[in-house]
């Protein structure tokens, strides 16, 4: 079985507050809808990447990098 071509994309969204359960807009990348969510739980900030493709018989392996950029401080997470 041939190895699929590796595809990369970038999504950016400026969230209004980290104290709400907020979704970014759905964006189409390679004909697949994606969105981001920022969620604050107690003193923990969580970022999620959602794939909204429906159906079965497919899968996606993903590596990600999330960067939080502020006026005074910035940091990132990879996985």
Secondary structure, DSSP 8 states (H G I E B T S, - for coil): ---------------S-TTS-EE---EEETTEEEEEEEEEETTEEEEEEEE---SSS-------EEEEE-SS-EEEEE-
